[in-house]
Amino acid sequence: MSIGVWGAAILSAMVLYAWYATIVTRRNRVAEALAGIDVQLTQRHDLIPNLLAIARRFMEHERGLLDEIAALRSKATGFGNTTDPAATAGKFAAEAQLTAGLGRLFAVAENYPTLKSDGPMIEAQRGYQEVETNIAAARRFYNAAVGGLNDAIQIFPGPLLAGLAGVAKPPPFFEATAAGREAVDAGKFLQ
């Protein structure tokens, strides 16, 4: 064999290895981003019992809503840290339901002036808003990482190497639910 053939073979092997390394790096970045979301969600899950305890003191007539949020929290925390695309999608759906429930809680809380002005409730709401801001940032980072991984596995020679790099199925993007895209009508909850 000539030097040119050997050179082409070595160059091809180097390109394939570099692409493989890119896919693995991006797969790991997605896992890191998902772990970042988990950290923020854990902080939110830790805040929820405090919010519910404070709200229970003032909102005895809203017991069903408070119990529903507690159940949604339990469902959302049941997923743990997973890299399985189907489980990740289920986790995102459970978290969307929890977010909607918390939105209803804050909308209903507007009907309770003593609750709105309660110092611990104000602090809990501030902490919640800070965590929600961090969750949004973590989700953006995650979606960017998923986009980079999808690019790497969809551009040739990515489809040939994706399975070898442990990416049989790409992870889902985080997407807002249809209900999450709609504006909250607080009037529905203030009856």
C-alpha positions as CSV (number, residue, x, y, z in Angstrom):
1,M,0.0,0.0,0.0
2,S,1.2,3.5,-0.7
3,I,1.8,6.2,1.7
4,G,-1.3,8.1,0.3
5,V,-3.6,5.2,1.1
6,W,-2.2,4.9,4.6
7,G,-2.4,8.6,5.1
8,A,-6.1,8.6,4.0
9,A,-6.9,5.7,6.3
10,I,-5.2,7.4,9.3
11,L,-6.9,10.7,8.5
12,S,-10.3,9.0,8.3
13,A,-9.7,7.2,11.6
14,M,-8.8,10.5,13.2
15,V,-11.9,12.2,11.9
16,L,-14.1,9.3,13.1
17,Y,-12.5,9.4,16.5
18,A,-12.8,13.2,16.8
19,W,-16.5,12.9,15.9
20,Y,-17.0,10.1,18.4
21,A,-15.3,12.2,21.1
22,T,-17.6,15.1,20.2
23,I,-20.7,13.0,20.6
24,V,-19.5,11.6,23.9
25,T,-18.6,15.1,25.2
26,R,-22.0,16.5,24.2
27,R,-23.8,13.5,25.7
28,N,-22.0,14.2,28.9
29,R,-22.9,17.9,28.7
30,V,-26.6,16.9,28.4
31,A,-26.3,14.7,31.5
32,E,-24.6,17.6,33.3
33,A,-27.4,20.0,32.3
34,L,-30.0,17.5,33.4
35,A,-28.3,17.2,36.8
36,G,-28.3,21.0,37.0
37,I,-32.1,21.0,36.5
38,D,-32.4,18.3,39.2
39,V,-30.5,20.5,41.7
40,Q,-32.8,23.4,41.1
41,L,-35.9,21.1,41.2
42,T,-34.7,19.7,44.5
43,Q,-34.5,23.2,45.9
44,R,-38.1,23.9,44.7
45,H,-39.3,20.6,46.1
46,D,-37.7,21.5,49.5
47,L,-39.5,24.9,49.5
48,I,-43.0,23.4,48.8
49,P,-43.6,21.9,52.2
50,N,-42.8,25.3,53.8
51,L,-45.2,27.1,51.4
52,L,-47.9,24.6,52.1
53,A,-47.5,24.8,55.8
54,I,-47.7,28.6,55.7
55,A,-50.7,28.6,53.4
56,R,-52.5,26.0,55.5
57,R,-52.6,28.4,58.4
58,F,-54.7,30.9,56.3
59,M,-56.3,28.8,53.6
60,E,-58.3,26.1,55.4
61,H,-61.0,26.3,52.7
62,E,-58.4,25.4,50.0
63,R,-57.5,22.1,51.6
64,G,-58.1,20.2,48.3
65,L,-55.7,22.5,46.4
66,L,-53.0,22.1,49.1
67,D,-53.4,18.3,49.1
68,E,-53.2,18.3,45.3
69,I,-49.9,20.2,45.3
70,A,-48.5,17.9,47.9
71,A,-49.4,14.9,45.7
72,L,-48.0,16.5,42.6
73,R,-44.7,17.1,44.6
74,S,-44.6,13.5,45.5
75,K,-45.1,12.4,41.9
76,A,-42.4,14.8,40.6
77,T,-39.8,13.7,43.2
78,G,-40.4,10.1,42.3
79,F,-38.4,10.3,39.0
80,G,-34.9,10.9,40.5
81,N,-32.0,11.6,38.2
82,T,-32.4,9.7,35.0
83,T,-30.8,9.8,31.6
84,D,-33.5,7.6,30.0
85,P,-35.3,9.8,27.4
86,A,-38.7,8.5,28.1
87,A,-38.3,8.9,31.9
88,T,-36.9,12.4,31.3
89,A,-40.0,13.3,29.3
90,G,-42.2,11.9,32.1
91,K,-40.3,13.9,34.7
92,F,-40.7,17.1,32.6
93,A,-44.5,16.4,32.4
94,A,-44.8,15.9,36.2
95,E,-42.9,19.0,36.9
96,A,-45.1,21.0,34.5
97,Q,-48.2,19.8,36.5
98,L,-46.5,20.8,39.7
99,T,-45.7,24.3,38.3
100,A,-49.3,24.7,37.2
101,G,-50.5,23.7,40.7
102,L,-48.2,26.2,42.4
103,G,-49.4,28.8,40.0
104,R,-53.0,28.1,41.1
105,L,-51.9,28.3,44.8
106,F,-50.3,31.7,44.3
107,A,-53.4,32.9,42.3
108,V,-55.7,31.7,45.1
109,A,-53.5,33.3,47.8
110,E,-54.3,36.6,46.2
111,N,-57.8,36.2,47.8
112,Y,-56.3,36.0,51.3
113,P,-55.0,39.5,52.3
114,T,-53.6,38.2,55.6
115,L,-51.6,35.5,53.7
116,K,-50.3,37.9,51.1
117,S,-48.9,40.2,53.9
118,D,-47.5,37.4,56.1
119,G,-43.8,37.8,56.4
120,P,-42.8,34.1,56.1
121,M,-45.1,33.7,53.1
122,I,-43.5,36.7,51.4
123,E,-40.1,35.3,52.0
124,A,-41.2,31.8,50.8
125,Q,-42.6,33.4,47.6
126,R,-39.3,35.3,47.0
127,G,-37.3,32.1,47.5
128,Y,-39.7,30.3,45.1
129,Q,-39.3,33.0,42.5
130,E,-35.5,32.8,42.7
131,V,-35.6,29.0,42.3
132,E,-37.9,29.3,39.4
133,T,-35.5,31.8,37.7
134,N,-32.7,29.3,38.3
135,I,-34.8,26.4,36.9
136,A,-35.5,28.4,33.8
137,A,-31.8,29.1,33.3
138,A,-30.9,25.4,33.8
139,R,-33.6,24.4,31.3
140,R,-32.1,26.8,28.7
141,F,-28.7,25.3,29.3
142,Y,-30.2,21.8,29.0
143,N,-32.0,22.6,25.7
144,A,-28.7,24.1,24.3
145,A,-26.9,20.9,25.3
146,V,-29.5,18.7,23.7
147,G,-29.4,20.8,20.5
148,G,-25.6,20.4,20.3
149,L,-25.9,16.6,20.9
150,N,-28.6,16.3,18.2
151,D,-26.5,18.2,15.7
152,A,-23.5,15.9,16.4
153,I,-25.6,12.7,16.0
154,Q,-27.5,13.8,12.9
155,I,-24.6,15.2,10.8
156,F,-22.6,12.6,9.0
157,P,-20.8,10.6,10.3
158,G,-22.8,11.0,13.6
159,P,-25.5,8.5,12.7
160,L,-22.8,5.9,12.3
161,L,-21.2,6.6,15.6
162,A,-24.2,7.6,17.8
163,G,-24.9,4.0,19.0
164,L,-21.2,3.4,19.8
165,A,-21.2,6.6,21.8
166,G,-24.2,5.5,23.9
167,V,-26.8,7.7,22.2
168,A,-29.3,5.2,20.8
169,K,-32.1,7.7,21.2
170,P,-31.7,11.5,21.6
171,P,-33.0,13.0,24.8
172,P,-36.1,15.2,24.6
173,F,-36.0,19.0,24.6
174,F,-37.7,20.7,27.5
175,E,-40.9,22.2,26.1
176,A,-43.6,24.2,27.9
177,T,-47.0,22.6,28.0
178,A,-49.9,24.1,26.2
179,A,-51.3,25.2,29.6
180,G,-47.9,26.7,30.5
181,R,-48.0,28.9,27.3
182,E,-51.4,30.4,28.3
183,A,-51.6,33.4,30.6
184,V,-53.0,32.6,34.0
185,D,-56.4,34.1,34.6
186,A,-56.3,34.8,38.3
187,G,-60.0,35.7,38.2
188,K,-61.0,32.1,37.9
189,F,-59.4,31.4,41.3
190,L,-60.7,34.4,43.2
191,Q,-64.4,33.4,43.2
